[in-house]
Amino acid sequence: MSELVHLQEWMAAQLRRRSALPKDAQATELAARHFTGNDRLSPVEQLDVYREQFWLRHTASLVEDFPGLGGILGQRNWERLVEEYLEEIAPASWSLRDLGDRLPAFVDTRSWLPERALSVDMARLEWAYIEVFDAADSPRLDAHRLAAIPESAWDTARIVLNPALRLLELGYPVADLRRALRQGDSTVAFPAPAPQKLVIHRIDYDLFDKEVGDAPFALLEALGRGESLVEAAEHVLARMPELSAEIEENVGAWFASFAELGLVVDVETQNTSKG
């Protein structure tokens, strides 16, 4: 069994190589020990077919999932980035859907990228789209059940956020840039830094990004950590005392907006959470 594992590990390493295997004498020799070949292909040529397919399928998947990042980098830099990523980061999942999960962090390590900070933000945005699109479905918040919650229960009520929701704090307006790039406009200029707080969410099968202010963003973060609405509001007030008047005046409206957008899917009171 250990010999089989060793062979599998060797094959996996060969599939992730960038250069053609028949040009490598050692790979040619080792392939001849384990594979038979046929009247059309030598053993190493057989293995090289799978290497080519690995690169074609994996690079095509990344192109599809990260069109905005590819638009920023251009063909040459994109190809270099993807080749380095696939060579250095072994796929950890059987599904191509998960192939880009470590790409945003990897982009941040590439000092040679000419637009690295912008590229990192774009990669983070596009991975968030993937996660939100594939997240579990949740029924919308029942307005009748919400109205039936007694006022006394709101002190400890826990807000359940939609699993199809991601919060992103970005340094560039990459959502607008991505839309422009996907329209095929070759004259799109890269934006200057402009901090944004985005809520990425899904309605049916459509993805949306909504820019929100510091306070409602912090409120959603706190709710996502499992804090009650009262606790979350208090913590946001403590963090942003200069916005206290805005928060106290608008927290109810923000919550109503969250519910209307489908960001809130349930409210758990002590009674419902125990049941």
HELIX and SHEET records of a PDB file:
HELIX    1   1 SER A    2  LEU A   15  1                                  14    
HELIX    2   2 LEU A   21  LYS A   23  5                                   3    
HELIX    3   3 ALA A   25  HIS A   34  1                                  10    
HELIX    4   4 PRO A   43  ASP A   65  1                                  23    
HELIX    5   5 PRO A   67  GLU A   88  1                                  22    
HELIX    6   6 LEU A   96  ASP A   98  5                                   3    
HELIX    7   7 LEU A  103  VAL A  107  1                                   5    
HELIX    8   8 ARG A  116  ASP A  134  1                                  19    
HELIX    9   9 ALA A  143  ALA A  147  1                                   5    
HELIX   10  10 GLU A  151  ASP A  155  5                                   5    
HELIX   11  11 VAL A  174  ARG A  182  1                                   9    
HELIX   12  12 ASP A  214  GLY A  224  1                                  11    
HELIX   13  13 LEU A  229  ARG A  239  1                                  11    
HELIX   14  14 PRO A  241  LEU A  243  5                                   3    
HELIX   15  15 SER A  244  GLU A  260  1                                  17    
HELIX   16  16 GLN A  270  LYS A  274  1                                   5    
SHEET    1   A 2 ARG A 158  LEU A 161  0                                        
SHEET    2   A 2 VAL A 264  GLU A 268 -1                                        
SHEET    1   B 3 LEU A 165  LEU A 170  0                                        
SHEET    2   B 3 GLN A 196  ILE A 203 -1                                        
SHEET    3   B 3 ASP A 206  GLU A 211 -1                                        
END                                                                             
